[in-house]
Amino acid sequence: MSSSQSPSAFSVLPEVQQAVQQAIDQLPSALQAPLNQHLQQHHSLAVIPASLMQVLIEASGLDCRGVTLALLPVAAAYSYALISHFHVGAIVWGASGNFYLGANMEFAQQSLGQTIHAEQCAINHAWLHGETGLVGITINASPCGHCRQFMNETISAQGLTVYLPSTQQTLQELLPAAFGPRDLGVTDALLVSQQHSLPALEEPSDPLLQTARAAAIRSYAPYSHSHAGVALRTHQGEIFCGRYAENAAFNPSLPPLQSALVMLRMAGFAPDDVQAVALVERKECQISQLAVTQALLEAYAITEFHYRQL
């Protein structure tokens, strides 16, 4: 889970606040009042708790699918799309009953391989909030192959339902003859709780490095065993963490920096708000997150960077 506190009304970027509010204002009136009340109390709609979802269902007369479809513009309000200016939202249904919003993220002057798709964002968001299973995901268009492969890595792949505006399909229908962990002899899956061993840090009192190490311990890397975690600190002092999430097909793997940036964005910040970054990864691994992390930090002129191999 992110080590950050709940976003306050004074820390969330005004443009994110405005985009979220504009999305709410376009919703049916029955949904607006409970959403505005929750936003006033918690300053965020990035997570829709089960209790709020029940209120929204009762107030609107819609079912769960209908409510999540209506809320997609709210999810898209968190988008950070500097290249395409095309804002995409997704909502993951957690096994706990909570719902997690996600949106696409793009990074100017970086390769498109650094991009985070909305579905990846929402799944990562749920994972770092402690969800260990998914029931479904709501999106406004059929997911691309990249995202279908990312979903297929989760523990819930066999029973996951994809909800679209005019239809719903299982992931297995969308990804027939799928290639996944078991094809590589791996019985683990994304969202299964992880607890790997890493040596202690020489700086036990450094909160940024300790947060990154804790994230690395819980990362998912069954193919390379290159466990890695990142912690970000904003200029305001909030700390967010991210974990490496590997994939059987390799390319849809989510680097730990992107994982942390998801949590940063869903709390209402942008990469420009980051003051310092720490990366902790296992020593002598098959792969390293160092170069790709440094490249993105350089693009945002983030010079305070702490790196440890354990």
C-alpha positions in Angstrom: 0.0 0.0 0.0 1.2 3.5 -0.6 2.8 5.0 2.5 1.2 8.4 1.7 -1.5 10.0 3.6 -5.0 10.6 2.1 -4.7 13.6 -0.2 -5.8 16.9 1.4 -7.8 19.6 -0.3 -4.7 21.7 -0.3 -2.3 19.2 -1.8 -4.2 17.9 -4.8 -3.4 19.7 -8.0 -6.1 22.3 -8.9 -6.3 20.9 -12.5 -7.1 17.4 -11.1 -9.7 18.8 -8.7 -11.3 20.8 -11.5 -11.3 17.8 -13.9 -12.8 15.5 -11.3 -15.5 18.1 -10.4 -16.3 18.7 -14.1 -16.8 15.0 -14.6 -19.1 14.7 -11.6 -21.1 17.7 -12.8 -21.9 15.8 -16.0 -23.3 12.8 -14.2 -26.9 12.0 -13.5 -28.1 14.2 -10.6 -28.7 11.1 -8.4 -25.0 10.3 -8.5 -23.8 13.8 -7.9 -24.8 14.4 -4.3 -23.2 11.3 -2.8 -20.1 11.7 -4.8 -19.7 15.4 -3.8 -20.3 14.5 -0.2 -17.6 11.8 -0.3 -15.2 14.1 -2.1 -15.8 16.8 0.5 -15.0 14.4 3.3 -12.1 12.5 1.7 -10.8 14.8 -1.0 -10.5 11.9 -3.4 -12.6 9.6 -5.5 -9.7 7.4 -6.7 -11.1 4.6 -4.5 -14.8 4.0 -4.3 -15.4 2.0 -1.1 -18.1 -0.7 -1.1 -20.3 1.4 1.2 -20.3 4.3 -1.3 -21.0 2.0 -4.2 -24.0 0.7 -2.4 -25.3 4.3 -1.9 -24.7 5.1 -5.6 -26.6 2.0 -6.6 -29.6 2.8 -4.4 -29.6 6.5 -5.3 -29.4 5.9 -9.1 -31.4 2.7 -9.6 -28.5 1.4 -11.7 -26.7 -1.8 -11.1 -23.0 -2.0 -10.3 -22.1 -2.2 -14.0 -24.2 0.8 -14.7 -22.6 2.9 -12.0 -19.1 2.0 -13.0 -19.8 2.9 -16.6 -21.2 6.2 -15.5 -18.1 6.9 -13.4 -15.6 6.3 -16.2 -15.3 10.0 -17.0 -14.3 10.5 -13.3 -11.6 7.9 -13.7 -10.4 9.6 -17.0 -10.1 12.9 -15.1 -7.0 11.5 -13.5 -5.4 10.9 -16.9 -1.9 12.3 -17.6 -1.8 12.3 -21.3 0.9 14.7 -22.5 1.4 13.1 -25.9 -1.9 11.9 -27.2 -4.2 14.2 -25.1 -6.5 11.2 -25.2 -7.9 10.6 -21.8 -8.8 7.0 -20.8 -10.4 5.7 -17.6 -10.8 2.3 -16.1 -12.4 1.0 -12.9 -11.3 -2.3 -11.3 -13.8 -4.3 -9.1 -11.9 -5.5 -6.1 -12.7 -8.8 -4.4 -13.0 -6.8 -1.2 -16.0 -4.9 -2.6 -14.0 -1.7 -3.2 -13.5 -0.2 -6.6 -10.3 1.4 -7.9 -10.1 4.0 -10.6 -7.2 4.2 -13.1 -6.2 6.3 -16.0 -3.6 6.4 -18.7 -0.2 8.1 -18.1 2.2 9.3 -20.8 5.6 11.0 -20.4 6.9 13.5 -22.9 10.3 13.1 -24.4 10.3 9.4 -23.4 9.7 6.2 -25.4 6.1 5.1 -25.7 7.2 2.0 -23.9 7.1 4.1 -20.7 3.4 4.7 -21.1 0.9 3.3 -18.5 -2.4 2.1 -19.9 -5.6 2.9 -17.9 -6.2 -0.8 -17.2 -2.7 -1.3 -15.9 -3.1 1.8 -13.7 -6.3 0.6 -12.1 -5.0 -3.0 -11.5 -1.8 -1.6 -10.0 -3.9 0.8 -7.9 -5.9 -2.1 -6.5 -2.8 -4.2 -5.9 -1.0 -1.5 -3.9 -4.1 -1.0 -1.8 -3.9 -4.6 -0.7 -6.4 -6.3 -3.0 -5.7 -9.9 -3.6 -8.3 -10.6 -6.2 -10.4 -9.0 -8.9 -14.0 -9.5 -9.9 -14.1 -7.3 -13.0 -12.9 -4.2 -14.8 -15.1 -1.6 -16.5 -13.7 0.3 -19.5 -15.3 2.2 -22.4 -13.7 0.2 -25.2 -12.4 -3.3 -25.7 -8.9 -3.5 -24.1 -5.9 -3.7 -26.3 -3.8 -6.8 -26.5 -1.2 -5.3 -24.2 -3.8 -4.9 -21.4 -5.4 -8.3 -22.0 -1.9 -9.8 -21.4 -1.4 -7.7 -18.3 -4.8 -8.8 -16.9 -3.9 -12.4 -17.7 -1.1 -12.3 -15.2 -3.4 -11.7 -12.3 -4.7 -14.4 -9.9 -8.2 -13.6 -11.1 -7.6 -14.1 -14.8 -9.8 -17.2 -15.2 -12.8 -15.5 -13.7 -12.3 -11.9 -14.7 -15.2 -10.1 -16.5 -14.6 -7.1 -18.7 -17.6 -4.7 -18.7 -18.1 -2.5 -21.7 -20.9 0.0 -22.6 -22.8 -2.4 -24.8 -21.6 -5.8 -23.6 -19.6 -7.8 -21.2 -17.1 -10.6 -21.8 -14.8 -12.7 -19.8 -11.1 -12.2 -20.2 -10.8 -15.8 -21.5 -13.2 -14.9 -24.4 -11.1 -11.8 -25.2 -7.8 -13.7 -25.0 -8.3 -17.2 -26.3 -5.3 -19.6 -26.2 -3.7 -17.3 -23.7 0.0 -17.4 -22.8 0.6 -17.0 -19.1 2.6 -17.9 -16.0 1.9 -21.6 -16.2 3.4 -21.8 -19.7 6.7 -20.9 -18.1 6.2 -23.2 -15.1 5.2 -20.5 -12.7 2.4 -21.1 -10.3 2.5 -17.7 -8.7 0.3 -14.8 -10.0 0.0 -11.0 -9.7 -2.1 -9.9 -6.7 -1.0 -12.9 -4.7 0.7 -11.5 -1.6 4.5 -11.4 -1.9 7.1 -11.5 0.8 10.7 -11.8 -0.4 13.8 -11.5 1.7 16.3 -8.6 1.2 19.2 -7.6 3.4 18.7 -4.7 5.7 19.7 -1.2 4.6 22.7 0.6 6.0 20.5 3.6 6.5 17.7 2.3 8.7 16.4 5.7 9.5 16.0 6.9 5.9 12.2 6.8 5.3 12.4 7.0 1.5 14.9 4.1 1.2 13.0 2.0 3.7 9.7 2.6 1.8 11.4 1.5 -1.4 12.9 -1.6 0.2 9.5 -2.5 1.7 8.0 -2.2 -1.8 10.8 -4.4 -3.3 10.1 -7.1 -0.8 6.4 -7.2 -2.0 7.2 -6.9 -5.7 6.2 -9.6 -8.2 9.1 -10.9 -10.3 8.7 -14.7 -10.8 10.7 -14.8 -14.1 13.8 -12.7 -13.5 13.6 -12.7 -9.7 14.8 -9.1 -9.9 12.7 -7.7 -7.1 12.6 -3.9 -7.1 10.7 -1.1 -5.4 10.6 2.7 -5.7 9.6 5.4 -3.3 8.8 9.0 -4.3 8.7 12.1 -2.1 6.8 15.2 -3.3 7.8 18.8 -2.6 5.0 18.8 0.0 6.5 15.8 1.8 4.1 13.0 0.8 5.6 9.6 0.1 4.3 7.1 -2.5 5.7 3.7 -3.3 5.6 1.3 -6.3 6.5 -2.3 -6.9 7.8 -4.1 -10.0 5.1 -6.2 -11.6 6.5 -8.7 -14.1 4.6 -10.4 -16.9 5.0 -13.8 -18.6 5.2 -12.0 -22.0 7.8 -9.6 -20.5 6.8 -6.4 -22.4 3.6 -5.6 -20.4 5.7 -5.7 -17.2 5.2 -2.6 -15.1 8.4 -1.0 -13.8 8.5 0.1 -10.1 8.8 3.8 -11.0 5.6 3.6 -13.1 3.9 1.7 -10.3 4.8 4.6 -7.9 3.7 7.2 -10.4 0.3 5.6 -10.6 -0.1 6.1 -6.9 1.1 9.6 -7.1 -1.3 10.5 -9.9 -4.3 8.8 -8.3 -3.7 10.9 -5.2 -3.9 14.0 -7.4 -0.3 14.9 -8.1 1.9 14.9 -11.3 5.5 13.9 -11.9 6.5 17.6 -11.7 5.6 17.4 -8.0 8.3 14.8 -7.3 11.3 16.1 -5.3 13.2 12.9 -4.6 13.2 9.2 -5.7 14.7 6.1 -4.2 15.1 2.8 -6.0 16.0 -0.4 -4.2 16.6 -3.7 -6.1 18.1 -7.1 -5.6 21.8 -7.3 -6.2 23.2 -9.3 -9.1 19.9 -9.8 -10.9 19.3 -10.7 -14.5 17.8 -7.2 -15.2 18.0 -3.8 -13.6 15.5 -0.9 -13.3 18.3 1.7 -12.9 18.7 3.0 -16.4 15.0 3.2 -17.2 14.4 4.9 -13.9 17.1 7.5 -14.4 15.9 8.3 -17.9 12.5 9.3 -16.7 13.8 11.2 -13.8 16.1 13.2 -16.1 13.1 14.2 -18.2 11.5 15.8 -15.2 14.8 17.3 -13.9 14.6 15.2 -10.6 18.1 15.3 -9.3 17.7 13.8 -5.8 18.0 10.1 -6.5 18.9 7.4 -4.0 19.9 3.9 -5.3 20.7 0.8 -3.4 21.3 -2.8 -4.4 20.7 -5.3 -1.6 
